[in-house]
Amino acid sequence: MQAEAMLRYMDQAVDPCQDFYEYACGNWAARNPIPKDKAGYDTFEMLRESLDSVLKELLEEPIGDGTRAGDATVKARHLFRSCMDYDILERRRDRPLIRLLDELGGWPILGRRLWDPERFDWLLLVGQLRLFNNDILISEWVGPDIKNSDQYVIQIDQTSLGLPTRDYFLQPSNVVYLEAYKDYLIEVATLLGASPENATTQAAELIEFETKLAKITSSPDERRDVSELYQRMTIGELRAFVPQIDWHRYFKIVLARPVNVSESVVVFALQYVQDLVNLLSRTPPRTVSNYLLWRFVRHRVNNLDDRFQEAKQKFYYVLFGREQAPPRWKNCVAQVNSNMGMAVGSMFVRRYFDENSKNDTLRMTREIQRSFRELLNDTCWIDKETRSLASEKVDAMLLRIGYPELVLQPHLLDERYADVVVKPTEYFENTLNVLRHLTRVEQDRLGSPVNKTLWNTAPAVVNAYYSRNKNQIMFPAGILQPPFYHRDFPRGLNYGGIGVVIGHEITHGFDDKGRLFDKDGNLHRWWKDEDIEEFHRRAQCLIDQYGRYVVTEVGMRIDGVNTQGENIADNGGIKQAFKAYERWLKSNGDANETLPGLKATGKQLFFLNFAQVWCGTMRPEATRNKLKTAVHSPGKFRVIGTLSNSRDFAQVFNCSVGTLMNPARKCSVW
């Protein structure tokens, strides 16, 4: 069956030494047209689709009579039902949101006469909105201090924007997206009762303000070196730097308790905050209020009836090329899984997760860590001392596979969501309750030591993560399925699938950002100057290589600088996984690794499965967006870029030097 699936996507008429992506994925697009409700479709999306269907079934299961009071999984099912009960949503229309806006002092654009410029207080409103897990104007969170990862600290950074990057506001070529954004805003405001005239005039003022806001934010390129951005100070010192903001009052609202001026805060964008204060002093209060509440309203209309989804769809069509909104159930599954991920994960793990796969993945991870150490020992461009510290860092990596124990312990799970009130008929209020809960949990960590054994990632997701600050790798249960992993697969497929993902995440500990952190997750300089220089020289080779790739469908180049961390991880990951697989073959008497129906050796299956993980297609609008914002290269170039640097690949497919997949000059960091 697996061979059948793999053959279906391949184009065997293509020479694997000329274009391995086409060879592995040439028939993918023809067999997998992009669904109308998606901006793109690839292996990951396919897995997410099937996972969503499974989660839908679990969330729809009837709630038995003998359920425990405060059962977290019952709350998750109630949240899903409240989202799915369209009759109630249609009856309530926008009333819950209007009531909330009135409580927040009114949204001026609606012209309801409630809003009072004399009483408007932007800092109070920013603080109140932060309680609903929104970061507007000021991004604030409580997290481990990157220079002392055992301690939680308040952290401040520049804002996100209403469009994917600052360039959408600042580059004339993006005016079509800016217009669509404005139309979306006008339509939402009008649906909520604004007069067309009010909506149009005030939307223009709001967009003009956000464009100025975009100008004072820094681009990702300017923010690559986190150690340059980091500034730790007391709240009192922050007040001296930016006296126009009553920080004491702001933190009192957000932390929901009095704060001391001697309390520490880490600021990553001091210049931005100073520029923000100047911008606000030159902006009419009405515009500031309109902007703050627009950024809030935009998310909250997702909890209302479908008129707002239609408005959003028009905007998403221009921004991403998506042809229609997803069916309601998909949005509801996504909402419940992102807001109550541990409760959903508990249902999924109990029903579907195979414990053997957890232990097997753990064994593979140990093997791939060993590969990294071996590669490290063969590395001659790092001095002995730094190499030894790097080896210690690999050994110290915390591995989190499948799910946290909490999800199988009902009393702990219930405790986690104890303060979340969920009613089967009040979707809007339920969402607010969950958002307030998420904020409380995060802000209440301040003052307690960091527990690095905890993990916060929902188990039922198709993804994998590396945390620099915890030196921790996570493989949630959702990714441990084909094509990444199956207990009955030939090992070549598993090593080429989940094995490469494991190697990729390990390498993140040593990419352009990860290498700045030590084995305990602390930011400090532990590399020698000459080693840093050599690292940059090697990374530059990858930056130049990927920066030359042109995505012909949209005539744009990949951003080699922005994607360097992921490209370093891809290139290191495949090398380590292949090394581990070769070791497995040796210790298993060069096992006859074949897949019935597919004429390929085990080593060829390794590279073929790696490539097919990245089969996919994307709409041109979404491709443009991705190239401007993403830290990953497009799937096609993750395959071509990585494999053309791999000597192992060239040998396994017998590609002569000088072919496109085996250039004489190769890039390598790890």
LOFINU-288323 format. One line per 2 residues: number of its first residue (from 1); for each residue x, y, z of C-alpha. Coordinates in steps of 0.05 Angstrom, whole numbers, plus 5000, padded with zeros to 4 digits. Each point is the difference from the previous one (the first is absolute). Layout:
N
NUM) X Y Z ~ ...;
This chain:
670
1) 5000 5000 5000 ~ 5057 5048 5018;
3) 5036 4983 4935 ~ 4936 5014 4962;
5) 4993 5069 5032 ~ 5073 5017 4986;
7) 4997 4978 4928 ~ 4937 5041 4990;
9) 5038 5065 5013 ~ 5064 4983 4964;
11) 5018 5017 4928 ~ 5049 4945 4982;
13) 5013 5030 4932 ~ 5041 5055 5034;
15) 5074 4988 5013 ~ 5009 5000 5076;
17) 5069 5031 4990 ~ 4971 5060 4963;
19) 4940 5017 5043 ~ 4985 4955 5059;
21) 4939 5040 5021 ~ 4967 4987 4932;
23) 5021 4928 5002 ~ 4969 4990 5070;
25) 4940 5048 4994 ~ 4988 5012 4926;
27) 4930 4972 5001 ~ 4979 5028 5067;
29) 4965 5062 4973 ~ 4960 4963 4948;
31) 4976 4950 5053 ~ 4988 5051 5055;
33) 4966 5063 4975 ~ 5000 5055 5054;
35) 4933 4997 5037 ~ 4959 5063 4991;
37) 5004 5016 5074 ~ 5077 4998 5002;
39) 5055 5047 4977 ~ 5045 4940 4987;
41) 5002 4925 5007 ~ 5058 4956 5020;
43) 5015 4937 5040 ~ 4994 5039 5066;
45) 4931 5028 4980 ~ 4977 4931 4979;
47) 5019 4972 5068 ~ 4968 5059 5036;
49) 4936 4988 4960 ~ 4995 4927 5022;
51) 5018 5018 5072 ~ 4946 5053 5000;
53) 4948 4948 4978 ~ 5022 4955 5057;
55) 4996 5057 5050 ~ 4931 5019 4974;
57) 4975 4930 5015 ~ 5029 5001 5070;
59) 4970 5069 5015 ~ 4931 4978 4974;
61) 4996 4939 5045 ~ 4941 5003 5048;
63) 5015 5022 5071 ~ 4981 4944 5048;
65) 4958 5009 5063 ~ 5054 4979 5049;
67) 5051 5053 4982 ~ 5042 5033 5054;
69) 4985 5071 5020 ~ 5050 5045 4967;
71) 5022 4947 4949 ~ 5047 5036 4952;
73) 4981 4956 4940 ~ 4927 5016 5012;
75) 5018 5074 4999 ~ 5035 4990 4933;
77) 4939 4965 4972 ~ 4954 5056 5025;
79) 5046 5051 4968 ~ 4996 4963 4934;
81) 4924 4995 5005 ~ 4992 5073 5016;
83) 5041 5015 4937 ~ 4959 4952 4957;
85) 4930 5021 5023 ~ 4986 5048 4944;
87) 4927 5012 5017 ~ 5021 5033 5065;
89) 5056 5040 4967 ~ 4952 5026 4948;
91) 4949 5019 5053 ~ 5052 5038 5042;
93) 5034 5032 4939 ~ 5049 5054 5022;
95) 4967 5017 5067 ~ 5054 4966 5044;
97) 5056 5040 4965 ~ 4963 5066 5002;
99) 4988 4990 5075 ~ 5074 4988 5011;
101) 5021 5060 4958 ~ 4953 5044 5041;
103) 5032 4974 5064 ~ 5068 5019 4970;
105) 4976 5072 4989 ~ 4971 4991 4930;
107) 5031 4994 4931 ~ 4999 5071 4970;
109) 4992 4976 4928 ~ 4930 4973 5018;
111) 4976 5070 5018 ~ 4959 4976 5060;
113) 5014 5064 5039 ~ 5028 4960 5057;
115) 5073 5015 4985 ~ 5027 5062 5035;
117) 5066 5030 4977 ~ 5008 5034 5068;
119) 4997 4934 5037 ~ 5039 4958 4950;
121) 5063 4969 5031 ~ 5042 4961 4950;
123) 5043 4966 5052 ~ 4939 4975 5039;
125) 4970 4971 4936 ~ 5066 4967 4979;
127) 5004 4968 5069 ~ 4928 4977 4998;
129) 5009 4969 4931 ~ 5063 4964 5024;
131) 4956 4964 5050 ~ 4966 4968 4940;
133) 5068 4975 4976 ~ 5007 5056 4949;
135) 5066 5037 4987 ~ 4984 5066 4969;
137) 5049 5059 4996 ~ 5042 4967 5055;
139) 5017 4927 4999 ~ 5005 4976 5073;
141) 5009 4930 5028 ~ 5029 4962 5058;
143) 5052 4948 4980 ~ 5068 4972 5020;
145) 5054 5052 4999 ~ 5045 4983 4942;
147) 5062 5016 5041 ~ 4975 4964 5061;
149) 4954 4945 4976 ~ 4982 4975 5070;
151) 4963 5066 5015 ~ 4936 5029 4971;
153) 5002 5073 4982 ~ 4952 5052 4970;
155) 5020 5012 4927 ~ 4982 5057 4952;
157) 5008 5004 4925 ~ 4974 5036 4939;
159) 4930 4986 4975 ~ 4974 4954 4946;
161) 4960 5032 4944 ~ 4933 4987 4967;
163) 5034 4977 4936 ~ 5055 4946 4998;
165) 5061 5047 4997 ~ 5016 5074 5002;
167) 5015 4998 4924 ~ 4925 4990 4987;
169) 4990 5071 5026 ~ 5063 5032 4973;
171) 5013 4972 4930 ~ 4959 5031 4944;
173) 4998 4933 4964 ~ 4957 4973 5057;
175) 4945 5052 4995 ~ 4950 4948 4975;
177) 5006 4963 5068 ~ 4994 5065 5039;
179) 4936 5017 4962 ~ 4971 4931 5014;
181) 5018 5008 5074 ~ 4964 5068 5001;
183) 4938 4971 4965 ~ 4999 4944 5051;
185) 5002 5049 5058 ~ 4945 5043 4969;
187) 4956 4939 4988 ~ 5009 4975 5072;
189) 4985 5069 5029 ~ 4939 5008 4956;
191) 4973 4931 5020 ~ 5007 5022 5072;
193) 4958 5062 4987 ~ 5048 5055 4976;
195) 4974 5047 4946 ~ 5036 4989 4933;
197) 5025 5072 5004 ~ 5028 4994 5071;
199) 5031 4932 4983 ~ 5034 5025 4937;
201) 5029 5064 5030 ~ 5023 4970 5065;
203) 5029 4937 4967 ~ 5044 5045 4957;
205) 5026 5036 5063 ~ 5011 4933 5035;
207) 5040 4972 4941 ~ 5042 5063 4996;
209) 5016 4991 5074 ~ 5018 4927 4992;
211) 5046 5018 4942 ~ 5037 5048 5045;
213) 5002 4945 5053 ~ 5030 4953 4948;
215) 5055 5051 4986 ~ 5024 5001 5073;
217) 5004 4924 5005 ~ 5064 4965 4980;
219) 5003 4947 4945 ~ 5019 4927 5016;
221) 5069 5011 4968 ~ 5015 5055 5050;
223) 4979 4955 5058 ~ 5039 4937 4986;
225) 5050 5008 5057 ~ 4958 4995 5062;
227) 5060 5015 5046 ~ 5003 5070 4970;
229) 4926 5012 5013 ~ 4999 4975 5072;
231) 4998 5054 5054 ~ 4983 4981 5071;
233) 4979 5055 5049 ~ 4953 5014 5057;
235) 4930 5028 4989 ~ 5027 5064 5033;
237) 5056 5005 4948 ~ 4951 4986 4944;
239) 4958 5058 5027 ~ 5062 5045 4996;
241) 5012 4979 4927 ~ 4926 5009 4980;
243) 4969 5046 5053 ~ 4938 5013 4956;
245) 4974 4931 5017 ~ 4976 4983 5070;
247) 5032 4931 5000 ~ 4981 4988 5072;
249) 4927 5007 4982 ~ 5006 4959 4936;
251) 5033 4940 5034 ~ 4950 5004 5057;
253) 4943 4990 4949 ~ 5036 4944 4962;
255) 5027 4962 5060 ~ 4935 5012 5039;
257) 5041 5018 5062 ~ 5041 5058 5027;
259) 5071 5004 4973 ~ 5065 5025 5030;
261) 5043 5051 4962 ~ 5060 4955 5015;
263) 4969 4942 4961 ~ 5040 4979 4939;
265) 4978 5007 4927 ~ 5037 4980 4937;
267) 4989 5047 4942 ~ 5016 4978 4928;
269) 4978 5064 4965 ~ 5015 5062 5042;
271) 5006 5046 4940 ~ 4933 4975 4974;
273) 4965 5016 5067 ~ 5031 5070 5000;
275) 4978 5011 4928 ~ 4930 4973 5016;
277) 4990 5052 5055 ~ 5018 5055 4950;
279) 4953 4972 4947 ~ 4943 4995 5050;
281) 5010 5072 5022 ~ 4989 5022 4927;
283) 4939 4956 4988 ~ 4928 5019 5016;
285) 4972 4956 5057 ~ 4942 4978 4955;
287) 5049 4969 4950 ~ 5039 4965 5055;
289) 4936 4972 5031 ~ 4974 4978 4932;
291) 5066 4964 4986 ~ 5005 4964 5067;
293) 4928 4975 4996 ~ 5005 4981 4927;
295) 5058 4954 5015 ~ 4958 4968 5055;
297) 4934 4998 4961 ~ 5033 4967 4941;
299) 5011 4937 5040 ~ 4936 5003 5041;
301) 4954 5000 4939 ~ 5024 4929 4989;
303) 4956 4982 5059 ~ 4937 5029 4968;
305) 4954 4980 4943 ~ 5024 4986 4928;
307) 4991 5070 4971 ~ 5068 5017 5028;
309) 5032 4937 4970 ~ 4976 5023 4931;
311) 5034 5068 5011 ~ 5064 4964 5022;
313) 4997 4954 4939 ~ 5002 5059 4951;
315) 5062 5026 5036 ~ 5033 4931 5001;
317) 4986 4991 4926 ~ 5042 5061 4984;
319) 5054 4986 5053 ~ 5008 4924 4991;
321) 4959 4982 4939 ~ 4954 4956 5043;
323) 4937 4987 4960 ~ 4951 4986 5056;
325) 4995 5000 5075 ~ 5010 4933 5035;
327) 4937 4965 5024 ~ 4979 5020 5070;
329) 5022 4934 5033 ~ 5073 5011 4978;
331) 5002 5069 5032 ~ 4968 4971 5063;
333) 5050 4942 5006 ~ 5058 5050 4990;
335) 4972 5047 5053 ~ 4990 4946 5052;
337) 5068 4967 4986 ~ 5038 5067 5004;
339) 4963 5023 5063 ~ 4992 4934 5038;
341) 5054 4959 4967 ~ 5017 4956 5060;
343) 4927 4979 5009 ~ 4994 4983 4926;
345) 5067 4966 5002 ~ 4976 4956 5058;
347) 4943 4973 4958 ~ 5046 4989 4940;
349) 5056 4966 5038 ~ 4953 4953 5038;
351) 4967 4977 4936 ~ 5054 5000 4947;
353) 5070 5007 5026 ~ 5046 4940 4996;
355) 5048 4998 5060 ~ 5049 4958 4960;
357) 5009 5056 4951 ~ 5019 5046 5058;
359) 5055 4953 5024 ~ 5024 4986 4930;
361) 5005 5075 4984 ~ 5038 5010 5065;
363) 5050 4946 4978 ~ 5008 5033 4932;
365) 5011 5067 5033 ~ 5057 4972 5043;
367) 5031 4970 4937 ~ 4996 5066 4962;
369) 5029 5038 5060 ~ 5058 4951 4996;
371) 5007 5017 4925 ~ 5004 5074 5016;
373) 5054 4987 5052 ~ 5040 4959 4949;
375) 4994 5055 4948 ~ 5021 5050 5053;
377) 5062 4959 5016 ~ 5019 4999 4926;
379) 4991 5076 4996 ~ 5067 5034 4994;
381) 4976 5072 4996 ~ 4980 5005 5074;
383) 5051 4999 5056 ~ 5002 4942 5049;
385) 4969 5038 5059 ~ 4940 5027 4960;
387) 4990 4931 4970 ~ 4998 4969 5069;
389) 4947 5051 5023 ~ 4959 4986 4937;
391) 5003 4926 5014 ~ 4975 5013 5071;
393) 4943 5041 4971 ~ 4977 4941 4956;
395) 5003 4954 5061 ~ 4959 5049 5042;
397) 4944 5008 4949 ~ 4933 4983 5033;
399) 4958 4954 4956 ~ 4924 5005 5001;
401) 4966 4949 4957 ~ 4925 4988 4989;
403) 4967 5036 5058 ~ 5011 5025 5072;
405) 4978 4951 5055 ~ 4949 5052 5022;
407) 4953 4980 4943 ~ 4990 4930 5029;
409) 4989 5025 5071 ~ 4928 5025 5003;
411) 5007 5037 5067 ~ 5061 5040 4974;
413) 4966 5014 4934 ~ 4936 5024 5034;
415) 5043 5043 5046 ~ 5032 5033 4940;
417) 4933 5025 4974 ~ 4966 5007 5068;
419) 4988 5075 4993 ~ 4972 4995 4929;
421) 4924 5006 4997 ~ 4971 4969 4937;
423) 4926 5000 4984 ~ 4972 4961 4940;
425) 4961 5060 4975 ~ 5048 5059 5008;
427) 5057 4994 4949 ~ 5021 5073 5004;
429) 5005 5002 5076 ~ 5033 4931 5002;
431) 5056 5024 4955 ~ 5011 5062 5043;
433) 5003 4955 5062 ~ 5053 4956 4968;
435) 5040 5061 4977 ~ 4999 5030 5070;
437) 5021 4933 5028 ~ 5060 4995 4952;
439) 5022 5071 5020 ~ 4992 4984 5075;
441) 5040 4936 4995 ~ 5057 5036 4964;
443) 5002 5063 5044 ~ 4995 4959 5065;
445) 5066 4965 4984 ~ 5037 5062 5022;
447) 5037 4988 5065 ~ 5001 4924 4993;
449) 5061 4960 4975 ~ 4997 4974 4928;
451) 4982 4927 4996 ~ 5037 4978 4938;
453) 4968 4931 5001 ~ 4932 5031 4983;
455) 4978 5005 4929 ~ 4945 5044 4973;
457) 4990 4973 4930 ~ 4933 4966 4985;
459) 5011 4926 4984 ~ 4952 4996 4942;
461) 5039 5044 4951 ~ 5042 4983 4938;
463) 5064 5036 5017 ~ 5066 4995 5038;
465) 5037 5053 5041 ~ 5066 5019 5031;
467) 5001 5049 5058 ~ 5066 5038 5005;
469) 4983 5026 5069 ~ 4987 4930 5029;
471) 5047 4961 4954 ~ 4940 4956 4989;
473) 4974 4960 4940 ~ 4927 4984 4991;
475) 4967 4950 4954 ~ 4925 5002 5014;
477) 4958 4937 4989 ~ 4968 5029 4937;
479) 5064 4996 4958 ~ 5015 4927 5017;
481) 4961 4972 4940 ~ 5015 4985 4927;
483) 5037 5024 4960 ~ 5043 5022 5059;
485) 4995 4936 5040 ~ 4967 4932 5004;
487) 5023 4943 5044 ~ 4994 4951 4941;
489) 5037 5043 4949 ~ 5069 4980 4975;
491) 5049 5039 5044 ~ 5024 5040 4940;
493) 4932 5033 4995 ~ 4998 5016 5075;
495) 5070 5028 5000 ~ 4986 5041 4937;
497) 4935 5025 5031 ~ 4998 5012 5075;
499) 5076 4987 5004 ~ 5016 5061 4958;
501) 4950 5041 5041 ~ 5036 4978 5063;
503) 5068 5019 4970 ~ 4970 5066 4977;
505) 4976 5018 5070 ~ 5067 4980 5032;
507) 5037 5044 4950 ~ 4956 5060 5019;
509) 5040 5000 5065 ~ 5060 5019 4956;
511) 4970 5044 4946 ~ 5012 5076 4995;
513) 4955 5013 5060 ~ 5003 4934 5038;
515) 5076 5001 5005 ~ 4996 5064 5043;
517) 4969 4959 5057 ~ 5037 4951 5045;
519) 4978 4931 5025 ~ 4956 5032 5053;
521) 4964 5045 4951 ~ 5037 5063 5021;
523) 5023 5053 4951 ~ 5074 5014 5007;
525) 5064 4999 4959 ~ 5029 4930 5005;
527) 5033 4997 4931 ~ 5070 5025 4984;
529) 5004 5059 4951 ~ 5034 4960 4945;
531) 4946 4945 5006 ~ 4945 5053 4993;
533) 5034 5028 4938 ~ 5005 4930 4969;
535) 4927 4986 5017 ~ 4979 5064 4965;
537) 5042 4982 4939 ~ 4967 4932 4995;
539) 4931 5028 5012 ~ 5013 5052 4946;
541) 5010 4944 4950 ~ 4929 4976 5015;
543) 4973 5071 4999 ~ 5029 5010 4931;
545) 4978 4932 4975 ~ 4927 5007 5020;
547) 4999 5074 4981 ~ 5014 4979 4928;
549) 4937 4957 4996 ~ 4943 5033 4961;
551) 4928 4977 5010 ~ 4981 5006 4927;
553) 4924 5000 5012 ~ 5005 5069 5031;
555) 5069 5022 4975 ~ 5027 5011 5070;
557) 5064 4977 5034 ~ 5004 4965 5067;
559) 5025 5044 5057 ~ 5065 4963 5017;
561) 5011 5041 5064 ~ 4930 4990 5028;
563) 5000 4925 4986 ~ 5072 4985 5022;
565) 4981 4969 5067 ~ 4952 4950 4969;
567) 5048 4986 4942 ~ 5057 4985 5049;
569) 4952 4954 5038 ~ 4978 4963 4936;
571) 5071 4989 4977 ~ 5025 4976 5067;
573) 4938 4958 5014 ~ 5005 4957 4937;
575) 5074 4986 5012 ~ 4989 4977 5072;
577) 4939 4957 4983 ~ 5036 4966 4942;
579) 5060 4986 5044 ~ 4954 4969 5053;
581) 4965 4958 4946 ~ 5066 4974 4973;
583) 5019 4980 5071 ~ 4933 4964 5007;
585) 5012 4962 4935 ~ 5069 4977 5023;
587) 4975 4975 5067 ~ 4942 4964 4965;
589) 5043 4962 4951 ~ 4986 5048 4943;
591) 4926 4982 5005 ~ 4963 4990 4935;
593) 4963 5067 5002 ~ 4950 4997 4943;
595) 4929 5024 4991 ~ 4959 4951 4958;
597) 4978 5033 4936 ~ 5055 5052 4999;
599) 5067 4986 4968 ~ 5046 5036 5048;
601) 5054 4984 5051 ~ 4991 5018 5074;
603) 5047 5059 4991 ~ 4961 5025 4939;
605) 4935 4993 5040 ~ 5032 5044 5053;
607) 5010 5058 4952 ~ 4935 4988 4963;
609) 4959 5004 5063 ~ 5037 5062 5023;
611) 4983 5034 4933 ~ 4927 4978 5000;
613) 4989 5032 5068 ~ 5008 5066 4962;
615) 4954 4985 4941 ~ 4949 5056 4993;
617) 4971 5058 4961 ~ 4980 5071 5019;
619) 4959 5055 4969 ~ 5042 5058 4971;
621) 4973 5051 5051 ~ 5017 4954 5058;
623) 5069 4986 4970 ~ 5014 5075 4997;
625) 4978 5007 5072 ~ 5043 4940 5022;
627) 5062 5026 4965 ~ 4992 5067 5037;
629) 4986 4971 5068 ~ 5021 4928 5008;
631) 5063 4975 5034 ~ 4996 4935 4959;
633) 5019 4993 4927 ~ 4944 4973 4955;
635) 4996 4924 5002 ~ 5030 4991 4931;
637) 5064 5036 5020 ~ 5004 4966 5068;
639) 5009 4937 4958 ~ 5045 5027 4945;
641) 5042 5044 5046 ~ 5012 4947 5053;
643) 5012 4941 4953 ~ 5047 5038 4953;
645) 5045 5011 5061 ~ 4997 4926 5020;
647) 5058 4955 4980 ~ 4960 4941 5027;
649) 4943 5015 4951 ~ 5046 5007 4940;
651) 5031 4932 5017 ~ 4934 4964 5011;
653) 4970 5024 4934 ~ 5067 4996 4964;
655) 4998 5073 4977 ~ 5063 5022 4965;
657) 5034 5064 5021 ~ 4973 5060 4962;
659) 4928 4976 4995 ~ 4950 5049 5030;
661) 4990 4956 5061 ~ 5075 4990 5011;
663) 5036 5066 4989 ~ 5075 5000 5013;
665) 4994 5055 5052 ~ 4958 4982 5060;
667) 4980 5039 5062 ~ 5005 4970 5069;
669) 4994 5029 5070 ~ 4990 4935 5039;
